[in-house]
Amino acid sequence: MTEWTGVRDRVLALATVPGSDKVFGARAHGFALDATLTAAEVADLEARLDVDLPEDYRSFLLRVGAGGAGPAYGILPVRRAGSAGWHWVGELLEEVEPGMFAELFPGGADPEATVGILAERPLEEEFDDPADLDAALEAWEERLGEVQYDPRRTAGALCLCDEGCGLMVWLVVTGSERGRMWRDPRCNGTDLHPMRDTDGLPLDFASWYLGWLTTAEAACGLD
């Protein structure tokens, strides 16, 4: 089991260190953390998602907080949304289709769909009127977005972090990648991919979060 003892206090303490707002993303989250969840709340959340959360993220919700300070602009908070159940504040909202969280994480792109839509990109030499080219490109980009951002591309994963400029980070909760962190740079035209540590090993939630905390403390001159 992940040892989170003292982690909440360490994070909150960074808010009092002069210059800590220079840590990337700190001005957004201010090293503040949401309250922790109770065991009953976590159980209710898992029932809503129809998945067992990875142990390190589950214990983070119980011991550290339900969101707030963390890598980049922080951990998207998970909160109860009244009778609607639960939602993550930010990108992942309660409108997510029921059952999507419990589906197997696909682990990347649909190659045929991606190659097909890229091959359809309108070419300048195919148009005499620039306005027609602009209209064709706009329509194509809309179709491209539908392929790239098909919700089933991230089935079985939770969107936990906004890195800015459209870059997101997901925690996989089903399939062979369960418990691992994936970066989402689709806004730059590249595909989702697993995050790895300096040794090339896959990152789980705890390693990702604690690595950020150690780096933030070092940047603030703390041991």
C-alpha positions as a Markdown table, in Angstrom:
| # | Residue | x | y | z |
|---|---|---|---|---|
| 1 | Met | 0.0 | 0.0 | 0.0 |
| 2 | Thr | 1.2 | 3.5 | -0.9 |
| 3 | Glu | 2.5 | 5.4 | 2.1 |
| 4 | Trp | 1.0 | 8.9 | 2.1 |
| 5 | Thr | 1.8 | 9.7 | 5.7 |
| 6 | Gly | 2.8 | 13.4 | 6.0 |
| 7 | Val | 2.3 | 14.1 | 2.3 |
| 8 | Arg | -0.7 | 16.4 | 2.8 |
| 9 | Asp | 1.2 | 18.5 | 5.3 |
| 10 | Arg | 4.2 | 18.6 | 3.0 |
| 11 | Val | 2.1 | 20.0 | 0.2 |
| 12 | Leu | 0.3 | 22.5 | 2.3 |
| 13 | Ala | 3.6 | 23.7 | 3.8 |
| 14 | Leu | 4.9 | 24.8 | 0.4 |
| 15 | Ala | 2.3 | 27.6 | 0.3 |
| 16 | Thr | 4.2 | 29.3 | 3.2 |
| 17 | Val | 7.6 | 29.1 | 1.5 |
| 18 | Pro | 8.7 | 32.4 | 0.0 |
| 19 | Gly | 9.0 | 32.1 | -3.8 |
| 20 | Ser | 7.1 | 28.9 | -4.0 |
| 21 | Asp | 4.7 | 30.5 | -6.5 |
| 22 | Lys | 7.5 | 30.2 | -9.1 |
| 23 | Val | 6.9 | 26.4 | -9.2 |
| 24 | Phe | 5.1 | 25.8 | -12.5 |
| 25 | Gly | 1.3 | 25.8 | -12.0 |
| 26 | Ala | 1.5 | 27.0 | -8.4 |
| 27 | Arg | -0.3 | 30.2 | -9.1 |
| 28 | Ala | -3.3 | 28.1 | -10.2 |
| 29 | His | -3.5 | 25.7 | -7.3 |
| 30 | Gly | -1.6 | 27.7 | -4.6 |
| 31 | Phe | -0.5 | 24.4 | -3.0 |
| 32 | Ala | -4.0 | 24.0 | -1.6 |
| 33 | Leu | -5.8 | 20.7 | -1.4 |
| 34 | Asp | -9.4 | 19.7 | -1.3 |
| 35 | Ala | -10.6 | 17.8 | 1.8 |
| 36 | Thr | -10.2 | 14.1 | 1.8 |
| 37 | Leu | -13.0 | 11.7 | 1.0 |
| 38 | Thr | -14.4 | 9.2 | 3.5 |
| 39 | Ala | -14.3 | 5.5 | 2.9 |
| 40 | Ala | -18.0 | 5.5 | 2.2 |
| 41 | Glu | -17.6 | 8.3 | -0.3 |
| 42 | Val | -14.9 | 6.5 | -2.2 |
| 43 | Ala | -17.0 | 3.3 | -2.2 |
| 44 | Asp | -19.9 | 5.3 | -3.6 |
| 45 | Leu | -17.6 | 6.8 | -6.2 |
| 46 | Glu | -16.4 | 3.4 | -7.3 |
| 47 | Ala | -19.9 | 2.2 | -7.5 |
| 48 | Arg | -20.8 | 5.1 | -9.7 |
| 49 | Leu | -17.8 | 4.4 | -12.0 |
| 50 | Asp | -18.3 | 0.6 | -11.8 |
| 51 | Val | -14.5 | 0.2 | -11.3 |
| 52 | Asp | -12.2 | -0.4 | -8.5 |
| 53 | Leu | -9.8 | 2.6 | -8.4 |
| 54 | Pro | -6.1 | 1.8 | -8.4 |
| 55 | Glu | -4.9 | 1.5 | -4.8 |
| 56 | Asp | -2.5 | 4.4 | -4.8 |
| 57 | Tyr | -5.1 | 6.9 | -6.2 |
| 58 | Arg | -7.8 | 5.4 | -3.9 |
| 59 | Ser | -5.6 | 5.9 | -0.9 |
| 60 | Phe | -4.7 | 9.4 | -2.1 |
| 61 | Leu | -8.3 | 10.4 | -2.0 |
| 62 | Leu | -8.6 | 9.1 | 1.5 |
| 63 | Arg | -5.3 | 10.4 | 3.0 |
| 64 | Val | -4.2 | 13.4 | 1.0 |
| 65 | Gly | -7.1 | 15.1 | -0.8 |
| 66 | Ala | -9.8 | 14.8 | -3.4 |
| 67 | Gly | -7.9 | 17.2 | -5.7 |
| 68 | Gly | -5.9 | 20.4 | -5.8 |
| 69 | Ala | -2.1 | 20.9 | -5.7 |
| 70 | Gly | -0.1 | 18.6 | -7.9 |
| 71 | Pro | 1.8 | 18.3 | -11.2 |
| 72 | Ala | 1.3 | 21.2 | -13.6 |
| 73 | Tyr | -2.0 | 23.0 | -12.8 |
| 74 | Gly | -2.9 | 20.4 | -10.2 |
| 75 | Ile | -5.1 | 17.3 | -9.7 |
| 76 | Leu | -8.7 | 17.9 | -11.1 |
| 77 | Pro | -10.9 | 17.6 | -8.0 |
| 78 | Val | -13.5 | 14.9 | -7.8 |
| 79 | Arg | -16.7 | 16.1 | -6.1 |
| 80 | Arg | -20.2 | 14.9 | -5.5 |
| 81 | Ala | -22.6 | 16.6 | -7.9 |
| 82 | Gly | -25.8 | 16.3 | -5.9 |
| 83 | Ser | -28.2 | 13.8 | -7.4 |
| 84 | Ala | -26.2 | 13.6 | -10.6 |
| 85 | Gly | -23.5 | 11.6 | -8.7 |
| 86 | Trp | -19.9 | 12.5 | -9.1 |
| 87 | His | -17.8 | 14.6 | -11.5 |
| 88 | Trp | -14.2 | 15.7 | -11.9 |
| 89 | Val | -14.0 | 19.5 | -12.0 |
| 90 | Gly | -12.4 | 20.6 | -15.3 |
| 91 | Glu | -12.3 | 18.4 | -18.3 |
| 92 | Leu | -14.1 | 15.3 | -17.1 |
| 93 | Leu | -17.7 | 16.1 | -16.2 |
| 94 | Glu | -20.8 | 14.2 | -15.2 |
| 95 | Glu | -21.9 | 14.1 | -18.9 |
| 96 | Val | -19.6 | 11.2 | -19.6 |
| 97 | Glu | -21.6 | 8.3 | -20.9 |
| 98 | Pro | -22.4 | 5.8 | -18.2 |
| 99 | Gly | -20.3 | 2.7 | -18.4 |
| 100 | Met | -17.4 | 4.3 | -20.2 |
| 101 | Phe | -15.1 | 4.1 | -17.2 |
| 102 | Ala | -15.5 | 0.4 | -16.9 |
| 103 | Glu | -14.7 | -0.3 | -20.5 |
| 104 | Leu | -11.3 | -1.6 | -21.4 |
| 105 | Phe | -8.8 | 1.1 | -22.0 |
| 106 | Pro | -7.9 | 0.9 | -25.8 |
| 107 | Gly | -4.3 | 2.0 | -25.2 |
| 108 | Gly | -3.8 | 4.4 | -28.1 |
| 109 | Ala | -5.2 | 5.4 | -31.5 |
| 110 | Asp | -7.4 | 3.7 | -33.9 |
| 111 | Pro | -4.7 | 3.5 | -36.7 |
| 112 | Glu | -7.1 | 2.9 | -39.6 |
| 113 | Ala | -9.4 | 5.8 | -38.6 |
| 114 | Thr | -6.5 | 8.1 | -38.0 |
| 115 | Val | -4.7 | 7.3 | -41.3 |
| 116 | Gly | -7.9 | 7.5 | -43.2 |
| 117 | Ile | -8.8 | 11.0 | -42.0 |
| 118 | Leu | -5.3 | 12.3 | -42.4 |
| 119 | Ala | -5.3 | 11.1 | -46.0 |
| 120 | Glu | -8.4 | 13.2 | -46.7 |
| 121 | Arg | -6.8 | 16.5 | -45.8 |
| 122 | Pro | -7.7 | 19.0 | -48.6 |
| 123 | Leu | -4.7 | 20.1 | -50.7 |
| 124 | Glu | -4.2 | 23.7 | -51.8 |
| 125 | Glu | -3.6 | 22.7 | -55.4 |
| 126 | Glu | -7.1 | 21.1 | -55.5 |
| 127 | Phe | -8.8 | 24.5 | -55.2 |
| 128 | Asp | -8.9 | 27.6 | -57.4 |
| 129 | Asp | -10.7 | 29.7 | -54.8 |
| 130 | Pro | -8.9 | 30.3 | -51.4 |
| 131 | Ala | -12.3 | 30.6 | -49.8 |
| 132 | Asp | -13.3 | 27.1 | -50.9 |
| 133 | Leu | -10.0 | 25.8 | -49.6 |
| 134 | Asp | -10.6 | 27.4 | -46.2 |
| 135 | Ala | -14.1 | 25.9 | -46.0 |
| 136 | Ala | -12.9 | 22.5 | -47.0 |
| 137 | Leu | -10.1 | 22.7 | -44.4 |
| 138 | Glu | -12.5 | 23.8 | -41.7 |
| 139 | Ala | -14.9 | 20.8 | -42.5 |
| 140 | Trp | -11.9 | 18.4 | -42.5 |
| 141 | Glu | -10.5 | 19.7 | -39.2 |
| 142 | Glu | -13.9 | 19.1 | -37.6 |
| 143 | Arg | -14.0 | 15.5 | -38.8 |
| 144 | Leu | -10.4 | 15.1 | -37.6 |
| 145 | Gly | -11.3 | 16.3 | -34.2 |
| 146 | Glu | -14.2 | 13.8 | -34.1 |
| 147 | Val | -11.8 | 11.0 | -34.8 |
| 148 | Gln | -9.0 | 12.2 | -32.5 |
| 149 | Tyr | -11.3 | 13.0 | -29.6 |
| 150 | Asp | -13.7 | 10.1 | -29.9 |
| 151 | Pro | -14.7 | 9.5 | -26.2 |
| 152 | Arg | -13.9 | 5.8 | -26.6 |
| 153 | Arg | -10.2 | 6.6 | -27.1 |
| 154 | Thr | -10.1 | 7.3 | -23.4 |
| 155 | Ala | -12.6 | 4.7 | -22.1 |
| 156 | Gly | -11.4 | 3.1 | -18.9 |
| 157 | Ala | -9.4 | 6.2 | -17.9 |
| 158 | Leu | -9.9 | 9.2 | -15.6 |
| 159 | Cys | -8.7 | 12.7 | -16.7 |
| 160 | Leu | -6.7 | 13.9 | -13.7 |
| 161 | Cys | -4.5 | 16.8 | -14.7 |
| 162 | Asp | -4.4 | 19.8 | -17.0 |
| 163 | Glu | -0.9 | 20.5 | -18.1 |
| 164 | Gly | -1.9 | 23.7 | -20.0 |
| 165 | Cys | -2.4 | 24.5 | -23.7 |
| 166 | Gly | -4.8 | 21.5 | -24.1 |
| 167 | Leu | -2.3 | 18.9 | -22.8 |
| 168 | Met | -4.0 | 16.5 | -20.3 |
| 169 | Val | -2.9 | 13.5 | -18.2 |
| 170 | Trp | -5.1 | 10.4 | -17.7 |
| 171 | Leu | -5.0 | 7.6 | -15.1 |
| 172 | Val | -6.0 | 4.3 | -16.6 |
| 173 | Val | -8.4 | 2.2 | -14.4 |
| 174 | Thr | -9.0 | -0.8 | -16.6 |
| 175 | Gly | -7.1 | -3.3 | -18.8 |
| 176 | Ser | -3.4 | -4.1 | -19.0 |
| 177 | Glu | -2.4 | -0.4 | -18.4 |
| 178 | Arg | -4.5 | -0.2 | -15.2 |
| 179 | Gly | -2.9 | 2.1 | -12.6 |
| 180 | Arg | -0.6 | 3.8 | -15.1 |
| 181 | Met | -0.5 | 7.4 | -16.2 |
| 182 | Trp | -0.9 | 8.4 | -19.9 |
| 183 | Arg | -0.2 | 11.8 | -21.4 |
| 184 | Asp | -2.7 | 13.3 | -23.9 |
| 185 | Pro | -1.0 | 15.6 | -26.4 |
| 186 | Arg | -3.7 | 15.2 | -29.1 |
| 187 | Cys | -4.0 | 19.0 | -29.3 |
| 188 | Asn | -0.6 | 18.9 | -30.9 |
| 189 | Gly | -1.6 | 16.2 | -33.4 |
| 190 | Thr | 0.2 | 13.4 | -31.7 |
| 191 | Asp | -1.4 | 10.4 | -29.9 |
| 192 | Leu | -1.9 | 9.5 | -26.2 |
| 193 | His | 1.1 | 7.6 | -24.8 |
| 194 | Pro | 2.2 | 6.1 | -21.5 |
| 195 | Met | 4.3 | 8.3 | -19.2 |
| 196 | Arg | 7.6 | 6.9 | -18.0 |
| 197 | Asp | 10.2 | 7.8 | -15.3 |
| 198 | Thr | 13.8 | 8.6 | -15.9 |
| 199 | Asp | 14.6 | 4.9 | -16.1 |
| 200 | Gly | 12.0 | 4.3 | -18.8 |
| 201 | Leu | 9.6 | 2.5 | -16.5 |
| 202 | Pro | 5.8 | 3.2 | -16.6 |
| 203 | Leu | 4.6 | 5.8 | -14.1 |
| 204 | Asp | 1.9 | 4.9 | -11.7 |
| 205 | Phe | -0.1 | 7.6 | -9.9 |
| 206 | Ala | 2.0 | 7.6 | -6.7 |
| 207 | Ser | 5.3 | 7.8 | -8.5 |
| 208 | Trp | 3.9 | 10.7 | -10.7 |
| 209 | Tyr | 2.6 | 12.6 | -7.7 |
| 210 | Leu | 5.4 | 12.1 | -5.3 |
| 211 | Gly | 8.0 | 12.8 | -8.0 |
| 212 | Trp | 6.3 | 16.2 | -8.5 |
| 213 | Leu | 6.3 | 16.9 | -4.8 |
| 214 | Thr | 10.0 | 16.1 | -4.4 |
| 215 | Thr | 10.8 | 18.3 | -7.4 |
| 216 | Ala | 8.7 | 21.2 | -6.0 |
| 217 | Glu | 10.3 | 21.0 | -2.6 |
| 218 | Ala | 13.8 | 21.0 | -4.2 |
| 219 | Ala | 12.8 | 24.1 | -6.2 |
| 220 | Cys | 11.8 | 25.8 | -3.0 |
| 221 | Gly | 15.1 | 24.9 | -1.3 |
| 222 | Leu | 13.6 | 22.3 | 1.0 |
| 223 | Asp | 15.2 | 18.9 | 1.7 |
